[in-house]
Amino acid sequence: MEMGRVKRTVWAWVCERCGHEWLPRKQDAPPPRVCPNPPCKSPYWNTPRKSATKKAASMKPNKAAKR
């Protein structure tokens, strides 16, 4: 017989930048200002990164330059 063990479902925070997941200490607490992951500490943890297609397209060599 197990005593003192209960399974519960709770909301967790996830950093959109580094993927770090953590549980808030209080369920009614406001979102943190920065990611609590020491290597990340991003203030934009809840904002997804912008599409990298523009950056990738600008870095590809164009076909005219190869001729």
All heavy atoms as TSV, in Angstrom:
chain	resi	resn	atom	element	x	y	z
A	1	MET	N	N	0.838	-1.173	0.000
A	1	MET	CA	C	0.000	0.000	0.000
A	1	MET	C	C	0.890	1.246	0.000
A	1	MET	O	O	1.778	1.387	0.821
A	1	MET	CB	C	-0.888	-0.009	1.248
A	1	MET	CG	C	-1.797	1.185	1.323
A	1	MET	SD	S	-3.060	0.892	2.535
A	1	MET	CE	C	-2.630	2.123	3.710
A	2	GLU	N	N	0.663	2.128	-0.981
A	2	GLU	CA	C	1.425	3.367	-1.062
A	2	GLU	C	C	0.673	4.479	-0.349
A	2	GLU	O	O	-0.506	4.684	-0.566
A	2	GLU	CB	C	1.652	3.761	-2.518
A	2	GLU	CG	C	2.576	2.817	-3.240
A	2	GLU	CD	C	2.891	3.316	-4.624
A	2	GLU	OE1	O	3.105	4.511	-4.779
A	2	GLU	OE2	O	2.906	2.478	-5.529
A	3	MET	N	N	1.395	5.189	0.483
A	3	MET	CA	C	0.771	6.287	1.223
A	3	MET	C	C	1.454	7.595	0.840
A	3	MET	O	O	2.652	7.635	0.597
A	3	MET	CB	C	0.916	6.050	2.722
A	3	MET	CG	C	0.176	4.806	3.167
A	3	MET	SD	S	0.459	4.340	4.859
A	3	MET	CE	C	-0.068	5.756	5.737
A	4	GLY	N	N	0.674	8.661	0.774
A	4	GLY	CA	C	1.229	9.968	0.502
A	4	GLY	C	C	1.586	10.216	-0.952
A	4	GLY	O	O	2.304	11.147	-1.256
A	5	ARG	N	N	1.079	9.414	-1.863
A	5	ARG	CA	C	1.398	9.584	-3.272
A	5	ARG	C	C	0.102	9.761	-4.059
A	5	ARG	O	O	-0.780	8.910	-4.007
A	5	ARG	CB	C	2.147	8.366	-3.779
A	5	ARG	CG	C	2.637	8.504	-5.178
A	5	ARG	CD	C	3.511	7.344	-5.533
A	5	ARG	NE	N	3.775	7.374	-6.963
A	5	ARG	CZ	C	4.372	6.420	-7.621
A	5	ARG	NH1	N	4.764	5.339	-6.994
A	5	ARG	NH2	N	4.577	6.523	-8.901
A	6	VAL	N	N	0.010	10.905	-4.773
A	6	VAL	CA	C	-1.194	11.222	-5.523
A	6	VAL	C	C	-0.794	11.704	-6.911
A	6	VAL	O	O	0.138	12.494	-7.049
A	6	VAL	CB	C	-1.998	12.345	-4.808
A	6	VAL	CG1	C	-3.231	12.704	-5.597
A	6	VAL	CG2	C	-2.365	11.929	-3.408
A	7	LYS	N	N	-1.491	11.240	-7.923
A	7	LYS	CA	C	-1.225	11.689	-9.281
A	7	LYS	C	C	-2.122	12.879	-9.591
A	7	LYS	O	O	-3.326	12.820	-9.409
A	7	LYS	CB	C	-1.492	10.560	-10.282
A	7	LYS	CG	C	-1.180	10.932	-11.700
A	7	LYS	CD	C	-1.367	9.759	-12.627
A	7	LYS	CE	C	-1.016	10.154	-14.029
A	7	LYS	NZ	N	-1.171	9.020	-14.955
A	8	ARG	N	N	-1.500	14.001	-10.073
A	8	ARG	CA	C	-2.253	15.208	-10.400
A	8	ARG	C	C	-1.812	15.711	-11.777
A	8	ARG	O	O	-0.681	15.503	-12.198
A	8	ARG	CB	C	-2.011	16.300	-9.375
A	8	ARG	CG	C	-2.471	15.906	-8.003
A	8	ARG	CD	C	-2.412	17.095	-7.087
A	8	ARG	NE	N	-2.665	16.678	-5.729
A	8	ARG	CZ	C	-3.827	16.825	-5.114
A	8	ARG	NH1	N	-4.821	17.382	-5.722
A	8	ARG	NH2	N	-3.976	16.417	-3.879
A	9	THR	N	N	-2.700	16.435	-12.411
A	9	THR	CA	C	-2.379	17.051	-13.688
A	9	THR	C	C	-2.251	18.552	-13.456
A	9	THR	O	O	-3.152	19.178	-12.928
A	9	THR	CB	C	-3.497	16.784	-14.713
A	9	THR	OG1	O	-3.697	15.382	-14.814
A	9	THR	CG2	C	-3.143	17.348	-16.063
A	10	VAL	N	N	-1.113	19.116	-13.857
A	10	VAL	CA	C	-0.865	20.547	-13.651
A	10	VAL	C	C	-0.346	21.173	-14.942
A	10	VAL	O	O	0.178	20.492	-15.819
A	10	VAL	CB	C	0.161	20.804	-12.516
A	10	VAL	CG1	C	-0.376	20.335	-11.187
A	10	VAL	CG2	C	1.480	20.148	-12.817
A	11	TRP	N	N	-0.463	22.499	-15.052
A	11	TRP	CA	C	0.065	23.242	-16.175
A	11	TRP	C	C	1.546	23.489	-15.954
A	11	TRP	O	O	1.982	23.714	-14.843
A	11	TRP	CB	C	-0.650	24.579	-16.324
A	11	TRP	CG	C	-2.041	24.434	-16.834
A	11	TRP	CD1	C	-3.177	24.455	-16.099
A	11	TRP	CD2	C	-2.435	24.220	-18.190
A	11	TRP	NE1	N	-4.260	24.271	-16.919
A	11	TRP	CE2	C	-3.828	24.129	-18.205
A	11	TRP	CE3	C	-1.737	24.106	-19.377
A	11	TRP	CZ2	C	-4.543	23.926	-19.380
A	11	TRP	CZ3	C	-2.455	23.911	-20.546
A	11	TRP	CH2	C	-3.837	23.829	-20.545
A	12	ALA	N	N	2.306	23.460	-17.015
A	12	ALA	CA	C	3.738	23.728	-16.942
A	12	ALA	C	C	4.089	24.810	-17.953
A	12	ALA	O	O	3.367	25.026	-18.932
A	12	ALA	CB	C	4.533	22.462	-17.236
A	13	TRP	N	N	5.190	25.523	-17.722
A	13	TRP	CA	C	5.697	26.519	-18.651
A	13	TRP	C	C	6.757	25.857	-19.529
A	13	TRP	O	O	7.494	24.998	-19.074
A	13	TRP	CB	C	6.339	27.685	-17.912
A	13	TRP	CG	C	5.410	28.453	-17.032
A	13	TRP	CD1	C	5.365	28.413	-15.670
A	13	TRP	CD2	C	4.392	29.366	-17.427
A	13	TRP	NE1	N	4.386	29.250	-15.204
A	13	TRP	CE2	C	3.773	29.853	-16.267
A	13	TRP	CE3	C	3.948	29.824	-18.656
A	13	TRP	CZ2	C	2.742	30.770	-16.302
A	13	TRP	CZ3	C	2.912	30.741	-18.685
A	13	TRP	CH2	C	2.324	31.197	-17.525
A	14	VAL	N	N	6.842	26.278	-20.804
A	14	VAL	CA	C	7.849	25.757	-21.738
A	14	VAL	C	C	8.477	26.938	-22.465
A	14	VAL	O	O	7.770	27.795	-22.998
A	14	VAL	CB	C	7.224	24.794	-22.770
A	14	VAL	CG1	C	8.274	24.299	-23.751
A	14	VAL	CG2	C	6.545	23.639	-22.089
A	15	CYS	N	N	9.789	26.985	-22.494
A	15	CYS	CA	C	10.510	28.040	-23.201
A	15	CYS	C	C	10.470	27.751	-24.701
A	15	CYS	O	O	10.833	26.655	-25.136
A	15	CYS	CB	C	11.959	28.115	-22.717
A	15	CYS	SG	S	12.938	29.371	-23.567
A	16	GLU	N	N	10.024	28.725	-25.493
A	16	GLU	CA	C	9.952	28.566	-26.949
A	16	GLU	C	C	11.337	28.607	-27.582
A	16	GLU	O	O	11.509	28.201	-28.718
A	16	GLU	CB	C	9.093	29.679	-27.557
A	16	GLU	CG	C	7.643	29.634	-27.146
A	16	GLU	CD	C	6.854	28.550	-27.849
A	16	GLU	OE1	O	7.305	28.058	-28.903
A	16	GLU	OE2	O	5.791	28.185	-27.335
A	17	ARG	N	N	12.335	29.102	-26.867
A	17	ARG	CA	C	13.674	29.253	-27.417
A	17	ARG	C	C	14.544	28.021	-27.170
A	17	ARG	O	O	15.166	27.504	-28.073
A	17	ARG	CB	C	14.365	30.490	-26.828
A	17	ARG	CG	C	13.584	31.769	-27.001
A	17	ARG	CD	C	13.407	32.066	-28.489
A	17	ARG	NE	N	12.498	33.156	-28.742
A	17	ARG	CZ	C	12.831	34.264	-29.373
A	17	ARG	NH1	N	14.048	34.451	-29.801
A	17	ARG	NH2	N	11.928	35.181	-29.600
A	18	CYS	N	N	14.596	27.561	-25.908
A	18	CYS	CA	C	15.508	26.454	-25.585
A	18	CYS	C	C	14.780	25.138	-25.304
A	18	CYS	O	O	15.402	24.101	-25.209
A	18	CYS	CB	C	16.389	26.826	-24.394
A	18	CYS	SG	S	15.506	26.950	-22.820
A	19	GLY	N	N	13.458	25.171	-25.123
A	19	GLY	CA	C	12.690	23.956	-24.880
A	19	GLY	C	C	12.633	23.528	-23.419
A	19	GLY	O	O	12.066	22.487	-23.100
A	20	HIS	N	N	13.207	24.321	-22.526
A	20	HIS	CA	C	13.212	24.003	-21.098
A	20	HIS	C	C	11.783	24.024	-20.553
A	20	HIS	O	O	11.000	24.904	-20.883
A	20	HIS	CB	C	14.076	25.021	-20.350
A	20	HIS	CG	C	14.153	24.798	-18.877
A	20	HIS	ND1	N	14.842	23.752	-18.329
A	20	HIS	CD2	C	13.611	25.490	-17.838
A	20	HIS	CE1	C	14.733	23.808	-17.004
A	20	HIS	NE2	N	13.994	24.864	-16.696
A	21	GLU	N	N	11.421	23.038	-19.739
A	21	GLU	CA	C	10.096	22.951	-19.123
A	21	GLU	C	C	10.225	23.072	-17.620
A	21	GLU	O	O	11.156	22.536	-17.031
A	21	GLU	CB	C	9.435	21.616	-19.451
A	21	GLU	CG	C	9.155	21.410	-20.915
A	21	GLU	CD	C	8.450	20.094	-21.184
A	21	GLU	OE1	O	7.917	19.483	-20.232
A	21	GLU	OE2	O	8.432	19.680	-22.343
A	22	TRP	N	N	9.286	23.779	-16.987
A	22	TRP	CA	C	9.294	23.899	-15.538
A	22	TRP	C	C	7.885	24.092	-15.017
A	22	TRP	O	O	6.995	24.512	-15.738
A	22	TRP	CB	C	10.207	25.041	-15.078
A	22	TRP	CG	C	9.731	26.424	-15.420
A	22	TRP	CD1	C	9.040	27.276	-14.605
A	22	TRP	CD2	C	9.897	27.113	-16.647
A	22	TRP	NE1	N	8.772	28.456	-15.258
A	22	TRP	CE2	C	9.296	28.382	-16.520
A	22	TRP	CE3	C	10.493	26.798	-17.861
A	22	TRP	CZ2	C	9.265	29.322	-17.537
A	22	TRP	CZ3	C	10.461	27.741	-18.880
A	22	TRP	CH2	C	9.862	28.980	-18.709
A	23	LEU	N	N	7.687	23.724	-13.767
A	23	LEU	CA	C	6.396	23.877	-13.105
A	23	LEU	C	C	6.405	25.145	-12.266
A	23	LEU	O	O	7.374	25.400	-11.554
A	23	LEU	CB	C	6.116	22.678	-12.193
A	23	LEU	CG	C	6.005	21.321	-12.872
A	23	LEU	CD1	C	5.889	20.225	-11.825
A	23	LEU	CD2	C	4.810	21.292	-13.794
A	24	PRO	N	N	5.339	25.938	-12.345
A	24	PRO	CA	C	5.287	27.118	-11.486
A	24	PRO	C	C	5.084	26.697	-10.032
A	24	PRO	O	O	4.476	25.667	-9.753
A	24	PRO	CB	C	4.086	27.900	-12.013
A	24	PRO	CG	C	3.234	26.881	-12.688
A	24	PRO	CD	C	4.174	25.828	-13.204
A	25	ARG	N	N	5.619	27.484	-9.115
A	25	ARG	CA	C	5.472	27.150	-7.699
A	25	ARG	C	C	4.034	27.323	-7.243
A	25	ARG	O	O	3.539	26.575	-6.420
A	25	ARG	CB	C	6.401	28.010	-6.855
A	25	ARG	CG	C	7.842	27.641	-7.102
A	25	ARG	CD	C	8.760	28.376	-6.199
A	25	ARG	NE	N	10.131	27.958	-6.484
A	25	ARG	CZ	C	11.177	28.529	-5.980
A	25	ARG	NH1	N	11.054	29.547	-5.158
A	25	ARG	NH2	N	12.375	28.087	-6.282
A	26	LYS	N	N	3.359	28.345	-7.792
A	26	LYS	CA	C	1.940	28.572	-7.511
A	26	LYS	C	C	1.198	28.528	-8.840
A	26	LYS	O	O	1.630	29.126	-9.815
A	26	LYS	CB	C	1.734	29.940	-6.859
A	26	LYS	CG	C	2.363	30.074	-5.501
A	26	LYS	CD	C	2.088	31.453	-4.940
A	26	LYS	CE	C	2.765	31.634	-3.598
A	26	LYS	NZ	N	2.561	33.003	-3.090
A	27	GLN	N	N	0.083	27.837	-8.883
A	27	GLN	CA	C	-0.663	27.698	-10.129
A	27	GLN	C	C	-1.271	29.019	-10.590
A	27	GLN	O	O	-1.523	29.214	-11.757
A	27	GLN	CB	C	-1.745	26.635	-9.988
A	27	GLN	CG	C	-1.182	25.227	-9.887
A	27	GLN	CD	C	-0.364	24.847	-11.117
A	27	GLN	OE1	O	-0.807	24.983	-12.244
A	27	GLN	NE2	N	0.858	24.386	-10.886
A	28	ASP	N	N	-1.514	29.958	-9.688
A	28	ASP	CA	C	-2.093	31.248	-10.045
A	28	ASP	C	C	-1.032	32.315	-10.280
A	28	ASP	O	O	-1.362	33.482	-10.492
A	28	ASP	CB	C	-3.035	31.721	-8.925
A	28	ASP	CG	C	-4.187	30.750	-8.722
A	28	ASP	OD1	O	-4.513	30.021	-9.673
A	28	ASP	OD2	O	-4.747	30.727	-7.619
A	29	ALA	N	N	0.221	31.946	-10.266
A	29	ALA	CA	C	1.315	32.911	-10.413
A	29	ALA	C	C	1.363	33.466	-11.836
A	29	ALA	O	O	1.054	32.756	-12.793
A	29	ALA	CB	C	2.642	32.256	-10.077
A	30	PRO	N	N	1.753	34.743	-11.995
A	30	PRO	CA	C	1.900	35.291	-13.343
A	30	PRO	C	C	3.104	34.659	-14.036
A	30	PRO	O	O	3.981	34.102	-13.372
A	30	PRO	CB	C	2.135	36.783	-13.093
A	30	PRO	CG	C	2.687	36.848	-11.722
A	30	PRO	CD	C	2.069	35.714	-10.962
A	31	PRO	N	N	3.171	34.747	-15.359
A	31	PRO	CA	C	4.316	34.150	-16.064
A	31	PRO	C	C	5.612	34.855	-15.683
A	31	PRO	O	O	5.626	36.055	-15.403
A	31	PRO	CB	C	3.992	34.361	-17.542
A	31	PRO	CG	C	2.910	35.347	-17.585
A	31	PRO	CD	C	2.212	35.339	-16.272
A	32	PRO	N	N	6.718	34.130	-15.674
A	32	PRO	CA	C	8.008	34.742	-15.322
A	32	PRO	C	C	8.465	35.712	-16.407
A	32	PRO	O	O	8.012	35.657	-17.545
A	32	PRO	CB	C	8.940	33.545	-15.212
A	32	PRO	CG	C	8.315	32.496	-16.039
A	32	PRO	CD	C	6.840	32.714	-15.952
A	33	ARG	N	N	9.399	36.597	-16.047
A	33	ARG	CA	C	9.905	37.579	-17.009
A	33	ARG	C	C	10.982	36.989	-17.902
A	33	ARG	O	O	11.147	37.422	-19.039
A	33	ARG	CB	C	10.430	38.806	-16.285
A	33	ARG	CG	C	9.320	39.529	-15.561
A	33	ARG	CD	C	9.697	40.870	-15.030
A	33	ARG	NE	N	11.065	40.944	-14.544
A	33	ARG	CZ	C	11.574	42.000	-13.948
A	33	ARG	NH1	N	10.834	43.060	-13.764
A	33	ARG	NH2	N	12.819	42.006	-13.536
A	34	VAL	N	N	11.743	36.027	-17.399
A	34	VAL	CA	C	12.800	35.385	-18.186
A	34	VAL	C	C	12.731	33.873	-17.993
A	34	VAL	O	O	12.169	33.384	-17.023
A	34	VAL	CB	C	14.214	35.885	-17.802
A	34	VAL	CG1	C	14.366	37.356	-18.085
A	34	VAL	CG2	C	14.531	35.582	-16.374
A	35	CYS	N	N	13.332	33.145	-18.908
A	35	CYS	CA	C	13.417	31.688	-18.804
A	35	CYS	C	C	14.324	31.335	-17.622
A	35	CYS	O	O	15.409	31.895	-17.491
A	35	CYS	CB	C	13.992	31.117	-20.095
A	35	CYS	SG	S	14.308	29.341	-20.053
A	36	PRO	N	N	13.910	30.417	-16.756
A	36	PRO	CA	C	14.743	30.071	-15.604
A	36	PRO	C	C	15.937	29.170	-15.922
A	36	PRO	O	O	16.749	28.909	-15.045
A	36	PRO	CB	C	13.770	29.363	-14.669
A	36	PRO	CG	C	12.752	28.784	-15.558
A	36	PRO	CD	C	12.619	29.746	-16.704
A	37	ASN	N	N	16.072	28.723	-17.159
A	37	ASN	CA	C	17.199	27.892	-17.548
A	37	ASN	C	C	18.459	28.764	-17.571
A	37	ASN	O	O	18.535	29.729	-18.336
A	37	ASN	CB	C	16.943	27.287	-18.930
A	37	ASN	CG	C	17.958	26.257	-19.321
A	37	ASN	OD1	O	18.781	25.831	-18.523
A	37	ASN	ND2	N	17.901	25.849	-20.577
A	38	PRO	N	N	19.473	28.475	-16.735
A	38	PRO	CA	C	20.661	29.333	-16.650
A	38	PRO	C	C	21.353	29.626	-17.986
A	38	PRO	O	O	21.723	30.765	-18.231
A	38	PRO	CB	C	21.578	28.586	-15.683
A	38	PRO	CG	C	20.652	27.798	-14.834
A	38	PRO	CD	C	19.518	27.393	-15.736
A	39	PRO	N	N	21.532	28.668	-18.904
A	39	PRO	CA	C	22.180	29.018	-20.166
A	39	PRO	C	C	21.314	29.905	-21.071
A	39	PRO	O	O	21.824	30.612	-21.915
A	39	PRO	CB	C	22.428	27.683	-20.860
A	39	PRO	CG	C	22.289	26.658	-19.809
A	39	PRO	CD	C	21.387	27.215	-18.763
A	40	CYS	N	N	20.009	29.885	-20.899
A	40	CYS	CA	C	19.102	30.614	-21.785
A	40	CYS	C	C	18.797	32.025	-21.253
A	40	CYS	O	O	19.193	33.013	-21.859
A	40	CYS	CB	C	17.806	29.831	-21.963
A	40	CYS	SG	S	16.598	30.613	-23.065
A	41	LYS	N	N	18.068	32.120	-20.175
A	41	LYS	CA	C	17.664	33.390	-19.549
A	41	LYS	C	C	17.034	34.377	-20.537
A	41	LYS	O	O	17.159	35.582	-20.399
A	41	LYS	CB	C	18.847	34.075	-18.855
A	41	LYS	CG	C	19.350	33.351	-17.640
A	41	LYS	CD	C	18.340	33.402	-16.536
A	41	LYS	CE	C	18.931	32.829	-15.265
A	41	LYS	NZ	N	17.945	32.658	-14.241
A	42	SER	N	N	16.356	33.871	-21.564
A	42	SER	CA	C	15.776	34.722	-22.588
A	42	SER	C	C	14.525	35.431	-22.083
A	42	SER	O	O	13.634	34.802	-21.518
A	42	SER	CB	C	15.404	33.888	-23.814
A	42	SER	OG	O	14.736	34.692	-24.762
A	43	PRO	N	N	14.424	36.753	-22.311
A	43	PRO	CA	C	13.191	37.445	-21.957
A	43	PRO	C	C	12.083	37.148	-22.973
A	43	PRO	O	O	10.931	37.499	-22.757
A	43	PRO	CB	C	13.584	38.918	-21.982
A	43	PRO	CG	C	14.756	38.988	-22.870
A	43	PRO	CD	C	15.461	37.658	-22.750
A	44	TYR	N	N	12.419	36.509	-24.079
A	44	TYR	CA	C	11.447	36.166	-25.112
A	44	TYR	C	C	11.070	34.688	-25.069
A	44	TYR	O	O	10.734	34.097	-26.098
A	44	TYR	CB	C	12.019	36.510	-26.492
A	44	TYR	CG	C	12.484	37.935	-26.580
A	44	TYR	CD1	C	13.833	38.233	-26.604
A	44	TYR	CD2	C	11.571	38.980	-26.593
A	44	TYR	CE1	C	14.266	39.540	-26.661
A	44	TYR	CE2	C	11.992	40.292	-26.644
A	44	TYR	CZ	C	13.338	40.570	-26.682
A	44	TYR	OH	O	13.753	41.860	-26.729
A	45	TRP	N	N	11.096	34.081	-23.887
A	45	TRP	CA	C	10.858	32.645	-23.737
A	45	TRP	C	C	9.471	32.235	-24.198
A	45	TRP	O	O	9.274	31.117	-24.643
A	45	TRP	CB	C	11.080	32.207	-22.287
A	45	TRP	CG	C	10.082	32.769	-21.346
A	45	TRP	CD1	C	10.178	33.939	-20.646
A	45	TRP	CD2	C	8.819	32.216	-20.999
A	45	TRP	NE1	N	9.059	34.145	-19.899
A	45	TRP	CE2	C	8.201	33.096	-20.089
A	45	TRP	CE3	C	8.148	31.051	-21.366
A	45	TRP	CZ2	C	6.947	32.853	-19.553
A	45	TRP	CZ3	C	6.901	30.804	-20.830
A	45	TRP	CH2	C	6.312	31.701	-19.929
A	46	ASN	N	N	8.494	33.134	-24.146
A	46	ASN	CA	C	7.133	32.763	-24.519
A	46	ASN	C	C	6.761	33.272	-25.913
A	46	ASN	O	O	5.614	33.223	-26.303
A	46	ASN	CB	C	6.133	33.269	-23.484
A	46	ASN	CG	C	6.212	34.766	-23.267
A	46	ASN	OD1	O	7.137	35.413	-23.742
A	46	ASN	ND2	N	5.265	35.306	-22.561
A	47	THR	N	N	7.750	33.735	-26.691
A	47	THR	CA	C	7.525	34.193	-28.055
A	47	THR	C	C	8.250	33.251	-29.006
A	47	THR	O	O	9.463	33.087	-28.900
A	47	THR	CB	C	8.092	35.618	-28.240
A	47	THR	OG1	O	7.529	36.461	-27.243
A	47	THR	CG2	C	7.760	36.151	-29.618
A	48	PRO	N	N	7.526	32.632	-29.947
A	48	PRO	CA	C	8.207	31.732	-30.883
A	48	PRO	C	C	9.191	32.497	-31.760
A	48	PRO	O	O	9.003	33.679	-32.051
A	48	PRO	CB	C	7.079	31.152	-31.737
A	48	PRO	CG	C	5.820	31.611	-31.143
A	48	PRO	CD	C	6.103	32.681	-30.160
A	49	ARG	N	N	10.234	31.817	-32.200
A	49	ARG	CA	C	11.210	32.439	-33.091
A	49	ARG	C	C	10.531	32.756	-34.417
A	49	ARG	O	O	9.631	32.057	-34.852
A	49	ARG	CB	C	12.378	31.501	-33.342
A	49	ARG	CG	C	13.256	31.336	-32.144
A	49	ARG	CD	C	14.489	30.522	-32.548
A	49	ARG	NE	N	15.309	30.257	-31.409
A	49	ARG	CZ	C	16.276	31.071	-30.990
A	49	ARG	NH1	N	16.538	32.161	-31.641
A	49	ARG	NH2	N	16.977	30.761	-29.924
A	50	LYS	N	N	11.011	33.809	-35.062
A	50	LYS	CA	C	10.480	34.147	-36.385
A	50	LYS	C	C	11.003	33.137	-37.388
A	50	LYS	O	O	12.038	32.519	-37.179
A	50	LYS	CB	C	10.896	35.556	-36.773
A	50	LYS	CG	C	10.221	36.598	-35.924
A	50	LYS	CD	C	10.552	37.969	-36.413
A	50	LYS	CE	C	9.822	38.991	-35.559
A	50	LYS	NZ	N	10.098	40.345	-36.004
A	51	SER	N	N	10.318	32.988	-38.483
A	51	SER	CA	C	10.689	32.023	-39.506
A	51	SER	C	C	12.097	32.298	-40.015
A	51	SER	O	O	12.466	33.433	-40.298
A	51	SER	CB	C	9.705	32.087	-40.667
A	51	SER	OG	O	10.101	31.199	-41.672
A	52	ALA	N	N	12.887	31.275	-40.144
A	52	ALA	CA	C	14.270	31.400	-40.594
A	52	ALA	C	C	14.358	31.350	-42.114
A	52	ALA	O	O	15.449	31.318	-42.665
A	52	ALA	CB	C	15.114	30.310	-39.970
A	53	THR	N	N	13.217	31.336	-42.814
A	53	THR	CA	C	13.255	31.208	-44.272
A	53	THR	C	C	13.904	32.413	-44.931
A	53	THR	O	O	14.612	32.272	-45.906
A	53	THR	CB	C	11.845	31.004	-44.842
A	53	THR	OG1	O	11.011	32.084	-44.410
A	53	THR	CG2	C	11.260	29.685	-44.381
A	54	LYS	N	N	13.680	33.623	-44.410
A	54	LYS	CA	C	14.309	34.806	-45.003
A	54	LYS	C	C	15.825	34.728	-44.874
A	54	LYS	O	O	16.556	35.005	-45.798
A	54	LYS	CB	C	13.800	36.078	-44.331
A	54	LYS	CG	C	12.393	36.432	-44.682
A	54	LYS	CD	C	11.997	37.736	-44.020
A	54	LYS	CE	C	10.566	38.091	-44.315
A	54	LYS	NZ	N	10.167	39.331	-43.642
A	55	LYS	N	N	16.279	34.338	-43.703
A	55	LYS	CA	C	17.718	34.239	-43.464
A	55	LYS	C	C	18.329	33.150	-44.347
A	55	LYS	O	O	19.372	33.345	-44.959
A	55	LYS	CB	C	17.986	33.943	-42.000
A	55	LYS	CG	C	19.440	33.938	-41.638
A	55	LYS	CD	C	19.638	33.708	-40.164
A	55	LYS	CE	C	21.094	33.698	-39.796
A	55	LYS	NZ	N	21.313	33.440	-38.386
A	56	ALA	N	N	17.667	32.008	-44.446
A	56	ALA	CA	C	18.184	30.906	-45.248
A	56	ALA	C	C	18.183	31.277	-46.728
A	56	ALA	O	O	19.112	30.942	-47.459
A	56	ALA	CB	C	17.360	29.653	-45.014
A	57	ALA	N	N	17.160	31.985	-47.181
A	57	ALA	CA	C	17.081	32.370	-48.590
A	57	ALA	C	C	18.170	33.376	-48.944
A	57	ALA	O	O	18.726	33.324	-50.041
A	57	ALA	CB	C	15.706	32.949	-48.898
A	58	SER	N	N	18.486	34.272	-48.025
A	58	SER	CA	C	19.507	35.270	-48.319
A	58	SER	C	C	20.913	34.660	-48.291
A	58	SER	O	O	21.825	35.193	-48.902
A	58	SER	CB	C	19.429	36.423	-47.320
A	58	SER	OG	O	19.767	35.973	-46.027
A	59	MET	N	N	21.096	33.554	-47.629
A	59	MET	CA	C	22.408	32.927	-47.528
A	59	MET	C	C	22.680	31.969	-48.682
A	59	MET	O	O	23.817	31.614	-48.934
A	59	MET	CB	C	22.552	32.198	-46.196
A	59	MET	CG	C	22.544	33.140	-45.005
A	59	MET	SD	S	22.765	32.291	-43.469
A	59	MET	CE	C	24.485	31.850	-43.578
A	60	LYS	N	N	21.635	31.551	-49.415
A	60	LYS	CA	C	21.832	30.638	-50.537
A	60	LYS	C	C	22.451	31.395	-51.701
A	60	LYS	O	O	22.039	32.511	-52.026
A	60	LYS	CB	C	20.499	30.046	-50.988
A	60	LYS	CG	C	19.922	29.048	-50.021
A	60	LYS	CD	C	18.627	28.478	-50.576
A	60	LYS	CE	C	18.014	27.506	-49.616
A	60	LYS	NZ	N	16.724	27.007	-50.113
A	61	PRO	N	N	23.436	30.800	-52.353
A	61	PRO	CA	C	24.000	31.485	-53.528
A	61	PRO	C	C	22.991	31.433	-54.669
A	61	PRO	O	O	22.319	30.429	-54.873
A	61	PRO	CB	C	25.240	30.665	-53.847
A	61	PRO	CG	C	25.010	29.346	-53.233
A	61	PRO	CD	C	24.103	29.582	-52.044
A	62	ASN	N	N	22.892	32.522	-55.408
A	62	ASN	CA	C	21.948	32.521	-56.529
A	62	ASN	C	C	22.565	31.838	-57.737
A	62	ASN	O	O	23.781	31.713	-57.861
A	62	ASN	CB	C	21.464	33.944	-56.859
A	62	ASN	CG	C	22.610	34.866	-57.185
A	62	ASN	OD1	O	23.738	34.413	-57.389
A	62	ASN	ND2	N	22.346	36.136	-57.223
A	63	LYS	N	N	21.718	31.405	-58.648
A	63	LYS	CA	C	22.192	30.629	-59.807
A	63	LYS	C	C	23.002	31.473	-60.785
A	63	LYS	O	O	23.889	30.985	-61.456
A	63	LYS	CB	C	20.996	29.997	-60.518
A	63	LYS	CG	C	20.314	28.947	-59.667
A	63	LYS	CD	C	19.130	28.345	-60.385
A	63	LYS	CE	C	18.448	27.323	-59.493
A	63	LYS	NZ	N	17.253	26.765	-60.128
A	64	ALA	N	N	22.711	32.768	-60.867
A	64	ALA	CA	C	23.423	33.638	-61.806
A	64	ALA	C	C	24.897	33.798	-61.404
A	64	ALA	O	O	25.749	33.972	-62.256
A	64	ALA	CB	C	22.750	35.001	-61.862
A	65	ALA	N	N	25.192	33.735	-60.142
A	65	ALA	CA	C	26.564	33.905	-59.677
A	65	ALA	C	C	27.442	32.709	-60.020
A	65	ALA	O	O	28.662	32.814	-60.087
A	65	ALA	CB	C	26.579	34.156	-58.168
A	66	LYS	N	N	26.862	31.555	-60.259
A	66	LYS	CA	C	27.635	30.341	-60.565
A	66	LYS	C	C	28.157	30.335	-61.993
A	66	LYS	O	O	29.113	29.661	-62.296
A	66	LYS	CB	C	26.770	29.097	-60.336
A	66	LYS	CG	C	26.524	28.844	-58.874
A	66	LYS	CD	C	25.769	27.538	-58.696
A	66	LYS	CE	C	25.562	27.219	-57.242
A	66	LYS	NZ	N	24.826	25.976	-57.050
A	67	ARG	N	N	27.528	31.083	-62.888
A	67	ARG	CA	C	27.916	31.054	-64.309
A	67	ARG	C	C	29.176	31.768	-64.578
A	67	ARG	O	O	29.772	32.559	-64.153
A	67	ARG	CB	C	26.806	31.644	-65.157
A	67	ARG	CG	C	25.608	30.760	-65.162
A	67	ARG	CD	C	24.544	31.357	-66.057
A	67	ARG	NE	N	23.367	30.519	-65.963
A	67	ARG	CZ	C	22.253	30.802	-66.550
A	67	ARG	NH1	N	22.136	31.886	-67.283
A	67	ARG	NH2	N	21.238	30.005	-66.444
